[in-house]
Amino acid sequence: MYIDNKILIGKNKEKELFIVPNKANRHGLITGASGSGKTITLKVMAESFSSMGVPVFLADIKGDLAGTCMPGEENEKIKERLENIGIQDFGYKGFPTVFWDVFAKSGHPIRTTLQSVGPTILSRMLGLNETQEGVLAIVFKIARENGYELIDLKDLRLLLQYVAENSKEYTISYGNIASQSVGTIQRSLVMLEEQGGNYFFGEPAIDINDLIKVNSNGLGNINILHSVELYKQPTLYACFLLWLLNTLNANMPEVGDLDKPKLVFFFDEAHLLFDELPQYMLTQVIQIVKLIRSKGIGLYFISQSPKDIPDDILAQLGNKVQHTLRAYTPAEQKVIKAVADSFRANPEFDTEEAIMTLGTGEALISFVNENGEPNIVEKATILPPQSMMGAIDDSIRLMVIAKSEFNGKYDTVVDRVSAFEVLSEEMEEKRQAEEQAIKEKEEQKMREAEEKERLKAEKEAEREAEKQRKEEERLAKEAEKARKNSWQFKVGKQVERTTNAALNSAGRKVANEILKSLFKR
């Protein structure tokens, strides 16, 4: 409840316990066993920040925070609580609420791109080991250096296929890209898609500034992420919140100390953020928690036990509300002692005992004072919320969504040219070039084969011609031999010899006569 420029969260007979607005970005913690009243405390804080003009983002994992958009109603329990703590003029009202939903069913779609999430958080979503994460990082680097925009899952699937097919080329520049790792990543992408990742990755991506809005009356919007379905995939839920935290830190400017935060971010079921979180990622989160308050953002973690939060982060949480814890085992008693020791002791009661005896709606409270120091712990009753507790009808939810300034802004998915289209074109061109090369090679083989057959035919024709010539010569010789052996040939030869002899005898007589006549002269 925002009153007198302070955020009133709880009250006992002597004191009102406020969060000082300019110390609200010192972060906070709400812890306690199931059913101890953590959700009520979260709701009261969110309403108070909204009344102060500070936008809020929170996840609704049970669906019972949606009633924030409707005025609450008085009942006997609330009336009794107000009377016991002496609160008067308590008004019931609804608050400006914006519903968001990764699955685009119970709120405005909230999406982002793969390149915005990056390989580190995506690796956690996919449950990859160190080697597989390294391959994914290489793929993202290849995309960045070659201008392949990774928007949705189909972009990454095709890029993985492309890199695997050209792994020899990329290994030289980026290191080994094992086909087994690529296969594992591809299978993990299928599982992520089945969990709803295809809804989360795409465009139009959420404009982070849309989470930092106030309405026309100066009240901060309470942005509620409907997480009933999302929470069924705890890793996806945790990674979504990690991405949002990282995005806020990366995009919000430094503003220093402000009179009030620019945004308050509630992390419900915060233990999921840190379960099995690799050390290098935890180091990054710790760094963000330390630095993000200078950007005017307050972080409030909600979990069952402070031990769910890493010590380095726990040390940054100045505004603490501790509901009851149960201790049935020595280990649980040890936790309670550690929790009690984390508060500045109050001499009026035993903190350790108080933690185990708090009633529903009661809590131990210690907020940061004006000097930036934690106040001593106080036992107090948490105020009731001013808005309705519990779920709302779908008709009311749809009406709130329809009246939202963001109605229609993110509804239609935009599938612009990205890695999928660019790579599809490149791969098709490459396929066609390979087919053309294969075709030309086959045609060349055919030409070579035809030339070979032609030469073979020519040689065969030459052989046949030579064979025919030799056969003709043989036949001619045989014919000549046969002619010589025939009786006509022999008679002709005898006549020729006789004729030659006769001619020779007559010739000799003529020659003698001529010689005689010459010598007579």
C-alpha positions in Angstrom: 0.0 0.0 0.0 1.5 3.3 -1.1 1.0 5.9 1.5 2.8 9.1 2.4 5.4 8.5 -0.3 6.3 5.2 1.2 5.5 1.6 0.4 3.7 0.1 3.5 4.1 -3.7 3.5 3.5 -4.8 7.1 2.6 -3.5 10.5 2.7 -4.5 14.1 1.3 -2.7 17.1 4.3 -0.3 17.4 5.6 0.1 13.9 4.7 0.5 10.2 7.3 -1.2 8.0 8.0 0.7 4.8 10.2 0.2 1.8 11.8 3.5 1.1 11.3 4.4 -2.6 14.8 5.5 -3.3 16.1 2.2 -1.8 13.7 -0.1 -3.5 16.3 -0.8 -6.2 18.5 -2.4 -3.4 16.7 -5.6 -4.4 14.7 -7.9 -2.2 13.8 -11.3 -1.0 10.5 -13.0 -0.1 10.9 -16.5 1.4 8.8 -18.9 3.3 7.2 -22.4 3.3 4.4 -23.2 0.9 1.1 -21.6 2.1 2.8 -19.1 4.4 1.8 -16.0 2.4 4.6 -15.3 0.0 2.1 -14.6 -2.9 0.2 -12.1 -0.8 3.4 -10.3 0.0 4.4 -10.2 -3.6 1.0 -8.9 -4.6 1.0 -6.2 -2.0 4.5 -5.1 -3.1 3.5 -5.1 -6.8 0.4 -3.0 -6.1 2.4 -0.5 -4.0 5.0 -0.1 -6.7 2.3 0.5 -9.3 0.6 3.1 -7.1 4.0 4.8 -6.8 4.2 5.0 -10.6 6.7 2.1 -11.0 6.1 -0.6 -13.6 6.3 -4.2 -12.4 7.0 -7.5 -14.1 6.1 -10.8 -12.5 5.4 -14.3 -13.5 2.1 -15.9 -12.5 2.8 -19.6 -12.2 -0.5 -20.6 -10.6 -2.8 -18.2 -12.4 -3.9 -16.6 -9.1 -2.3 -13.2 -9.7 -4.5 -12.3 -12.6 -7.1 -10.8 -10.3 -4.8 -7.8 -9.9 -6.8 -6.2 -12.7 -10.0 -6.3 -10.6 -10.9 -4.6 -7.3 -10.7 -6.8 -4.2 -13.7 -7.5 -2.0 -13.8 -7.3 1.8 -14.3 -10.5 3.7 -14.1 -11.4 7.4 -10.5 -12.4 7.3 -9.3 -9.2 5.6 -11.5 -7.1 7.9 -10.1 -8.8 10.9 -6.5 -8.4 9.7 -7.0 -4.7 9.0 -8.5 -4.2 12.5 -5.7 -6.0 14.2 -3.0 -3.9 12.6 -5.0 -0.7 12.8 -5.3 0.2 9.1 -8.1 2.6 8.3 -9.4 4.0 5.0 -8.2 0.9 3.2 -9.5 1.0 -0.4 -10.1 -1.8 -2.8 -9.2 -1.3 -6.4 -7.8 -2.9 -9.6 -4.5 -2.0 -11.1 -3.4 -1.4 -14.7 -2.5 -4.9 -15.8 -0.9 -6.2 -19.0 -1.1 -9.9 -19.7 1.7 -11.6 -21.5 2.0 -15.2 -22.6 4.9 -17.0 -24.4 2.3 -19.4 -25.9 0.1 -16.4 -27.0 -3.1 -17.9 -25.4 -3.7 -16.0 -22.2 -1.9 -12.7 -23.0 -0.1 -10.7 -25.6 2.6 -12.8 -27.4 6.1 -12.3 -26.0 8.8 -13.3 -28.4 12.4 -12.7 -29.0 15.0 -13.8 -31.6 17.6 -16.5 -31.3 20.4 -14.1 -31.8 19.0 -12.0 -28.9 19.0 -15.0 -26.6 22.5 -16.0 -27.7 24.3 -19.4 -27.5 24.9 -19.3 -23.7 21.3 -19.2 -22.5 20.1 -21.3 -25.5 22.6 -24.0 -24.5 21.0 -24.1 -21.1 17.6 -24.3 -22.7 18.8 -27.2 -24.8 20.6 -29.0 -22.0 23.9 -29.1 -23.9 27.2 -30.2 -22.4 30.4 -28.1 -22.7 31.5 -29.5 -26.0 28.1 -29.1 -27.6 27.8 -25.6 -26.3 31.1 -24.8 -27.9 29.8 -26.1 -31.3 26.7 -23.9 -30.8 28.9 -20.9 -30.1 30.8 -21.5 -33.3 27.6 -21.7 -35.3 26.4 -18.4 -33.8 29.8 -16.9 -34.7 29.5 -18.1 -38.2 26.0 -16.6 -38.5 27.2 -13.3 -37.1 30.3 -13.0 -39.4 28.4 -14.1 -42.5 25.3 -11.9 -41.9 22.9 -14.9 -41.3 20.2 -13.6 -39.0 19.0 -16.2 -36.5 15.4 -15.3 -35.8 13.5 -18.6 -35.2 14.2 -22.3 -34.8 14.1 -23.1 -38.5 16.9 -20.6 -39.1 19.2 -22.4 -36.6 18.2 -25.9 -37.8 19.1 -25.1 -41.4 22.3 -23.3 -40.4 23.4 -26.3 -38.3 22.8 -28.5 -41.4 24.7 -26.1 -43.6 27.7 -26.0 -41.2 27.7 -29.8 -40.8 27.8 -30.2 -44.6 30.7 -27.8 -44.8 32.4 -28.7 -41.6 35.8 -29.3 -43.2 35.9 -25.7 -44.5 34.8 -24.2 -41.1 37.0 -26.4 -38.9 40.1 -24.7 -40.3 38.9 -21.3 -39.0 36.8 -22.1 -36.0 37.9 -25.5 -34.7 36.5 -29.0 -34.8 32.7 -29.2 -35.5 31.8 -32.8 -34.7 28.8 -34.2 -36.5 27.7 -36.0 -33.4 27.5 -32.7 -31.5 25.5 -31.1 -34.4 23.1 -34.1 -34.3 22.6 -33.7 -30.6 21.8 -30.0 -30.9 19.4 -30.8 -33.7 17.5 -33.3 -31.6 17.5 -30.9 -28.6 15.9 -28.3 -30.9 13.1 -30.7 -31.7 12.5 -31.2 -28.0 12.5 -27.4 -27.4 10.1 -26.9 -30.2 7.7 -29.5 -28.7 7.9 -27.6 -25.4 6.8 -24.4 -27.1 10.1 -22.9 -28.2 8.6 -22.2 -31.6 6.2 -19.7 -29.9 9.0 -17.9 -28.0 11.4 -17.5 -30.9 10.2 -15.2 -33.7 9.2 -11.7 -34.6 7.9 -9.2 -33.8 10.2 -9.4 -30.8 9.2 -7.7 -27.6 10.3 -4.2 -27.2 11.7 -4.1 -23.7 10.5 -0.5 -23.3 6.9 -1.8 -23.4 7.5 -3.4 -20.0 8.3 0.1 -18.6 5.1 1.9 -19.1 2.7 3.9 -16.8 -1.0 4.5 -17.6 -2.7 7.8 -18.1 -3.2 8.2 -14.4 0.5 7.8 -13.6 0.2 4.2 -12.3 2.8 1.7 -13.3 1.7 -1.1 -15.4 1.8 -4.5 -13.7 3.0 -6.9 -16.4 1.9 -10.4 -15.6 3.5 -13.3 -17.5 1.0 -16.1 -17.6 3.3 -19.0 -16.7 0.9 -21.9 -15.9 2.0 -23.8 -19.0 5.5 -22.3 -19.1 6.3 -23.5 -15.6 5.7 -27.1 -16.7 9.0 -26.8 -18.5 11.1 -25.4 -15.6 14.3 -25.0 -17.6 12.5 -23.0 -20.3 10.8 -20.9 -17.6 14.1 -20.2 -15.8 16.0 -19.4 -19.1 13.2 -17.0 -20.2 13.7 -15.0 -17.0 17.4 -15.1 -17.3 17.1 -13.8 -20.9 14.8 -11.0 -19.7 17.2 -10.1 -16.9 20.2 -10.1 -19.3 18.2 -8.0 -21.9 17.2 -5.4 -19.3 20.8 -5.1 -18.2 22.1 -4.8 -21.7 19.5 -2.3 -23.0 18.7 0.0 -20.0 21.0 3.1 -19.6 22.9 4.0 -16.5 20.8 6.4 -14.4 22.4 6.3 -11.0 20.3 6.7 -7.8 16.7 7.7 -8.5 13.9 8.8 -6.3 12.1 5.5 -7.3 12.9 2.5 -9.5 12.2 2.5 -13.2 11.1 -1.1 -13.0 10.7 -3.8 -10.4 11.2 -7.4 -11.5 9.9 -10.3 -9.4 11.5 -13.7 -9.8 9.0 -16.3 -8.5 10.3 -19.8 -7.8 13.8 -18.3 -8.0 15.5 -21.5 -7.1 14.9 -22.6 -10.7 17.2 -19.9 -11.9 20.1 -21.3 -10.1 19.5 -25.1 -10.2 22.5 -26.7 -12.0 23.6 -23.3 -13.3 27.1 -23.5 -14.6 29.6 -21.4 -12.6 30.4 -19.1 -15.5 26.7 -18.3 -16.0 26.3 -17.8 -12.2 29.2 -15.4 -12.2 27.4 -13.4 -15.0 24.1 -13.3 -13.1 25.9 -12.2 -9.9 27.5 -9.4 -11.9 24.2 -8.3 -13.3 22.5 -8.3 -9.9 25.3 -6.0 -8.6 25.2 -3.6 -11.5 21.6 -3.4 -12.6 20.4 -1.3 -9.7 22.4 1.6 -11.1 20.0 1.3 -14.1 17.0 1.9 -11.9 15.9 -1.7 -11.7 15.0 -3.5 -8.5 15.1 -7.3 -8.4 13.0 -9.3 -5.9 13.5 -13.1 -5.6 10.7 -15.3 -4.2 11.5 -18.8 -3.0 10.9 -21.2 -0.1 14.3 -20.7 1.6 17.1 -18.1 1.4 19.4 -21.1 0.9 17.9 -21.4 -2.6 19.7 -18.2 -3.5 23.5 -18.2 -4.0 25.3 -16.4 -1.2 26.9 -13.7 -3.5 23.4 -12.8 -4.7 21.8 -13.1 -1.2 24.3 -10.5 0.0 22.9 -8.0 -2.5 19.3 -8.3 -1.3 18.6 -5.6 1.2 14.7 -5.6 1.5 13.8 -9.0 3.1 10.5 -10.6 4.1 10.7 -13.9 5.8 7.6 -16.0 6.3 7.5 -19.1 8.4 9.7 -22.1 7.8 9.3 -25.6 9.1 12.1 -27.5 10.7 11.6 -31.3 11.2 15.2 -32.4 10.6 18.6 -31.3 11.9 19.4 -30.1 8.4 16.3 -27.9 8.3 17.0 -26.5 11.8 20.5 -25.6 10.6 19.0 -23.7 7.7 16.7 -21.8 10.0 19.6 -20.8 12.2 21.5 -19.5 9.2 18.4 -17.5 8.1 18.0 -16.0 11.6 21.7 -15.1 11.6 21.3 -13.2 8.3 19.0 -10.6 10.1 20.0 -7.8 12.4 18.8 -9.2 15.7 15.9 -7.7 17.6 16.4 -7.9 21.4 12.6 -8.2 21.9 12.3 -11.7 20.5 14.3 -14.8 19.4 14.6 -14.6 15.6 15.2 -18.3 15.2 12.1 -19.2 17.2 10.0 -16.6 15.5 10.7 -18.0 12.1 9.2 -21.4 13.1 6.1 -19.9 14.9 4.9 -17.3 12.5 1.3 -17.5 11.5 -0.2 -17.2 8.1 0.1 -13.6 6.9 2.9 -12.9 9.5 6.5 -12.4 8.6 9.9 -11.2 9.8 10.7 -8.0 7.9 13.9 -6.0 7.5 14.1 -3.2 4.9 16.9 -0.9 4.0 16.7 2.5 5.7 17.5 5.9 4.4 21.2 5.4 5.2 21.3 2.3 3.0 21.6 0.0 6.1 19.3 -2.9 6.9 16.9 -2.2 9.8 16.7 -4.6 12.7 14.3 -7.4 12.1 10.6 -6.8 13.0 7.8 -9.3 13.4 4.7 -7.9 11.6 1.5 -8.8 9.8 1.5 -8.3 6.0 -1.2 -6.0 4.7 -3.9 -7.5 2.5 -3.9 -6.7 -1.2 -6.2 -4.1 -2.6 -7.0 -6.0 -5.7 -8.8 -9.3 -6.1 -7.0 -12.5 -5.1 -7.3 -15.5 -7.4 -7.9 -16.3 -11.0 -10.3 -14.4 -13.3 -12.8 -15.5 -16.0 -11.5 -15.8 -19.5 -14.0 -13.1 -20.6 -12.4 -10.6 -18.2 -8.9 -11.5 -19.3 -9.9 -11.1 -23.0 -11.5 -7.7 -22.2 -8.3 -6.5 -20.5 -6.2 -7.8 -23.4 -8.5 -6.0 -25.9 -8.2 -2.7 -24.1 -4.5 -2.9 -23.8 -2.3 -0.4 -25.7 -0.4 -3.4 -27.0 -3.4 -5.2 -28.5 -2.5 -6.1 -32.0 1.1 -5.0 -31.8 2.6 -8.5 -31.4 -0.3 -10.7 -32.6 0.7 -11.3 -36.2 3.9 -13.3 -36.7 6.3 -11.7 -39.1 8.5 -14.1 -41.1 11.0 -11.9 -42.9 14.1 -12.8 -44.8 16.5 -14.4 -42.3 19.1 -17.2 -42.2 16.6 -19.8 -43.4 15.7 -17.9 -46.6 19.3 -16.8 -47.3 20.8 -20.3 -46.7 18.0 -22.0 -48.7 18.8 -19.8 -51.7 22.6 -20.4 -51.3 22.1 -24.1 -50.8 19.7 -24.3 -53.8 22.3 -22.4 -55.9 25.0 -24.8 -54.7 22.7 -27.8 -55.4 22.0 -26.5 -58.9 25.7 -25.8 -59.5 26.6 -29.3 -58.3 23.9 -30.8 -60.5 25.1 -28.8 -63.5 28.7 -29.9 -62.7 27.5 -33.5 -62.5 25.5 -33.0 -65.8 28.5 -31.5 -67.5 30.7 -34.2 -66.2 28.3 -36.9 -67.5 28.1 -35.1 -70.8 31.9 -35.0 -71.0 32.0 -38.7 -70.2 29.5 -39.3 -73.0 31.5 -37.2 -75.5 34.6 -39.1 -74.5 32.9 -42.4 -74.8 31.5 -41.4 -78.2 35.0 -40.3 -79.3 36.4 -43.5 -78.1 33.8 -45.5 -79.9 34.4 -43.4 -83.1 38.1 -44.1 -82.9 37.5 -47.7 -82.2 35.2 -47.9 -85.2 37.7 -46.2 -87.4 40.4 -48.6 -86.3 38.1 -51.5 -86.9 37.3 -50.1 -90.4 41.0 -49.8 -91.1 41.6 -53.3 -89.9 38.7 -54.5 -92.1 40.0 -52.6 -95.1 43.5 -54.0 -94.6 42.1 -57.4 -94.2 40.1 -56.9 -97.4 43.2 -55.6 -99.3 45.3 -58.6 -98.2 42.5 -60.9 -99.2 42.3 -59.3 -102.6 46.0 -59.6 -103.1 45.9 -63.2 -102.0 43.1 -63.9 -104.5 45.0 -62.1 -107.2 48.1 -64.1 -106.6 46.1 -67.3 -106.6 44.5 -66.2 -109.8 47.9 -65.4 -111.4 49.2 -68.7 -110.3 46.2 -70.5 -111.6 46.6 -68.6 -114.9 50.2 -69.6 -115.2 49.3 -73.2 -114.6 46.6 -73.2 -117.3 47.2 -74.8 -120.9 46.4 -71.6 -122.6 49.3 -69.9 -120.8 51.7 -72.7 -121.6 50.8 -72.6 -125.4 51.1 -68.8 -125.4 54.5 -69.0 -123.9 55.7 -71.6 -126.5 54.4 -69.4 -129.4 56.1 -66.4 -127.8 59.4 -68.3 -127.6 59.1 -69.5 -131.2 58.2 -66.1 -132.4 61.1 -64.6 -130.5 63.5 -67.1 -132.0 62.3 -66.5 -135.5 62.6 -62.8 -135.1 66.0 -63.2 -133.6 67.2 -65.3 -136.7 65.8 -62.9 -139.3 67.2 -60.0 -137.4 70.6 -61.5 -137.4 70.5 -62.0 -141.2 69.5 -58.4 -141.8 72.2 -57.1 -139.6 74.8 -59.2 -141.4 73.8 -57.9 -144.8 74.0 -54.4 -143.6 77.5 -54.9 -142.3 78.7 -56.5 -145.5 77.5 -53.6 -147.6 79.4 -51.1 -145.4 82.7 -52.9 -145.6 82.4 -53.1 -149.4 82.6 -49.3 -149.8 
